[in-house]
Structures are given as structure tokens and as C-alpha cells.
Amino acid sequence: MIRFTAVLLMLVVVVGFASAQAAKPGTVKLAISGMSCNSCVTKVDKALRDVKGVKDVKVDLKSESAEVVLASASVKPDALVKAVVKAGFKAQVGKKPAATKGEKEEACCSEEDGKKEGACDGNCEQEAKDKKKPAGKS
């Protein structure tokens, strides 16, 4: 009986350890095209944070990418991509070529119901240029 209990206890420990390793959260990197201003970054950030199981999000305008830290391994990368697409941008897991100027403006400044989305003022091209300027220069 003691031997059986010991074996059962070991089995429970091994299965528990294996489950914990399998459920270990990770990080997903997304390539995002269509962002051209801070409003775009905010839209993508919010869309990703709204996905259940996302712990943290870092969206970078310059590299057109996002790094998503998952709280749960059950979050599928496709769910993250769908959230970004629903927000009006193109996305894929990993790296991809940058968006064209037209794609950036279309995603950022698309009009829905006759008004601009988010906090975009329609001056996305200028904001993108300003981001590329070295600090301290005007």
C-alpha cells in the first residue's frame, strides 16, 4: 500500500510538472503594416490588450512591430493577428516587409461613418516624418 501511494504521488508530481511546463506563457512577435502615427500605435496596443490571455504589449512604430507577452499559453497567435486586422491594420507572426505609404494612410486615416478614427488628425505622413528625425532637431 505504501509503495502504491508513493508511485501515485510521484505520478501526480510528474504530471503536474509537465502540465506547468506546457502551460508556460511565452512571447509572440508580430509584424504590423499600416501604422504611421501614434494614434495607430494606440489602436494596435488596445486591440492586442483586449485579447483574453494577453499580459503585456509593446508596439513599436519605427520597426512596425509588436511584442506580446502572454499570460496563458492557450492564446493562439492567430487570435492576435485577427485583433490587429479588426483594428484596421495588416499583421502576421514574425517579420515582413514594411507597408507602402498608401497602406499606412489608409489604415490610419480610414473614414468610418464620415469621421476620422481615433485621435488621428489626418496628418499621418508628417507625424511619420517627425518620428524619423533625430532627437533635438526640428
Secondary structure as GFF3:
##gff-version 3
##sequence-region A 1 138
A	DSSP	alpha_helix	2	22	.	.	.	ID=ss1
A	DSSP	beta_strand	27	33	.	.	.	ID=ss2
A	DSSP	alpha_helix	38	49	.	.	.	ID=ss3
A	DSSP	beta_strand	54	60	.	.	.	ID=ss4
A	DSSP	beta_strand	65	70	.	.	.	ID=ss5
A	DSSP	alpha_helix	77	86	.	.	.	ID=ss6
A	DSSP	beta_strand	90	93	.	.	.	ID=ss7
A	DSSP	alpha_helix	101	108	.	.	.	ID=ss8
A	DSSP	beta_strand	111	112	.	.	.	ID=ss9
A	DSSP	beta_strand	115	116	.	.	.	ID=ss10
A	DSSP	alpha_helix	124	132	.	.	.	ID=ss11
###
